[in-house]
Amino acid sequence: GQSSKDTTMLALNETLAKPCLSDVEQVLVSRGANDNLREICRVRPSNLTQGSCPVIEVNEFESTVDATNLLAACEKIDPVTECCTQTCQNAISEAAQKLASKDEDLVNV
């Protein structure tokens, strides 16, 4: 989010990962999520660091997932149309598959 605007990096260092995860948890809890998400989901600050990210730079993310297509597909979502055509959902799935294959490429190197 905000950090990547300044650094162009998606992954956080350990110092920033802890408060960032805490902020995300607080937002989710304020919206009705369980207050022990770390136990339920096994989420750790290290999940936000470079070691857990197949893509760590904003430019690489944008070129890997075709950010233009993703933004166009999800810019305005009509719930009825999305229910039938799943335009945004399909774009998100395609982006996730591309990121996952990028991670797989790193493992096979």
C-alpha positions as CSV (number, residue, x, y, z in Angstrom):
1,G,0.0,0.0,0.0
2,Q,1.4,3.3,1.1
3,S,4.9,2.0,1.7
4,S,5.2,0.7,-1.9
5,K,4.4,4.2,-3.2
6,D,7.6,5.5,-1.6
7,T,9.8,2.4,-2.0
8,T,8.4,0.7,-5.2
9,M,8.7,-2.5,-3.1
10,L,5.8,-4.8,-2.3
11,A,7.6,-6.8,0.3
12,L,8.2,-5.2,3.7
13,N,11.2,-5.5,6.0
14,E,10.7,-7.2,9.4
15,T,10.4,-3.8,11.2
16,L,7.5,-2.7,9.0
17,A,5.8,-6.1,8.7
18,K,4.7,-6.4,12.3
19,P,2.8,-3.1,12.5
20,C,1.4,-3.6,9.0
21,L,0.0,-7.0,9.9
22,S,-1.4,-5.6,13.2
23,D,-3.1,-2.8,11.2
24,V,-4.7,-5.3,8.8
25,E,-5.9,-7.4,11.7
26,Q,-7.5,-4.4,13.4
27,V,-9.3,-3.5,10.3
28,L,-10.6,-7.0,9.8
29,V,-11.7,-7.3,13.5
30,S,-13.5,-4.0,13.2
31,R,-15.4,-5.4,10.4
32,G,-16.5,-8.5,12.3
33,A,-13.6,-10.9,11.8
34,N,-12.5,-13.2,14.6
35,D,-9.9,-11.5,16.9
36,N,-7.5,-14.4,16.9
37,L,-6.8,-14.5,13.1
38,R,-3.1,-15.3,13.6
39,E,-4.1,-18.7,15.2
40,I,-6.8,-19.4,12.7
41,C,-4.9,-18.4,9.5
42,R,-1.3,-19.0,10.6
43,V,-0.5,-15.5,9.4
44,R,2.9,-14.1,10.5
45,P,4.7,-10.9,9.8
46,S,7.2,-12.9,7.9
47,N,4.5,-13.6,5.3
48,L,4.8,-9.9,4.3
49,T,8.6,-10.0,3.8
50,Q,10.6,-10.6,0.7
51,G,11.1,-14.3,1.4
52,S,7.4,-15.0,1.0
53,C,6.8,-13.0,-2.2
54,P,7.3,-14.3,-5.7
55,V,7.3,-10.7,-6.9
56,I,8.8,-7.9,-4.7
57,E,8.8,-4.8,-6.9
58,V,5.7,-2.9,-8.1
59,N,6.9,-2.7,-11.7
60,E,7.4,-6.5,-11.8
61,F,4.0,-7.1,-10.3
62,E,2.3,-4.8,-12.8
63,S,4.0,-6.5,-15.8
64,T,3.5,-10.0,-14.4
65,V,-0.3,-9.7,-13.8
66,D,-1.1,-7.2,-16.6
67,A,-2.2,-4.5,-14.2
68,T,-4.0,-2.6,-16.9
69,N,-6.3,-5.5,-17.7
70,L,-6.9,-6.2,-14.0
71,L,-7.8,-2.6,-13.3
72,A,-10.0,-2.3,-16.3
73,A,-11.8,-5.5,-15.4
74,C,-12.4,-4.5,-11.8
75,E,-12.7,-0.7,-12.0
76,K,-16.5,-0.7,-11.9
77,I,-18.3,-3.8,-10.7
78,D,-22.0,-4.3,-11.3
79,P,-22.9,-7.1,-8.9
80,V,-25.6,-8.6,-11.3
81,T,-23.2,-8.5,-14.3
82,E,-20.3,-9.8,-12.2
83,C,-22.5,-12.7,-11.0
84,C,-23.1,-13.8,-14.6
85,T,-19.9,-13.0,-16.3
86,Q,-17.3,-12.9,-13.4
87,T,-15.2,-10.4,-15.4
88,C,-13.4,-9.1,-12.3
89,Q,-13.2,-12.5,-10.6
90,N,-11.7,-14.0,-13.7
91,A,-9.1,-11.2,-14.0
92,I,-8.2,-11.7,-10.3
93,S,-7.9,-15.5,-10.8
94,E,-5.7,-15.0,-13.9
95,A,-3.4,-12.6,-12.0
96,A,-3.2,-15.1,-9.1
97,Q,-2.2,-17.9,-11.5
98,K,0.5,-15.7,-13.1
99,L,1.9,-14.8,-9.6
100,A,1.8,-18.5,-8.6
101,S,3.6,-19.6,-11.7
102,K,6.2,-16.9,-11.1
103,D,6.7,-18.4,-7.6
104,E,7.0,-21.9,-9.2
105,D,9.6,-20.6,-11.6
106,L,11.7,-19.4,-8.7
107,V,11.5,-22.8,-6.9
108,N,12.6,-24.6,-10.1
109,V,15.7,-22.5,-10.6
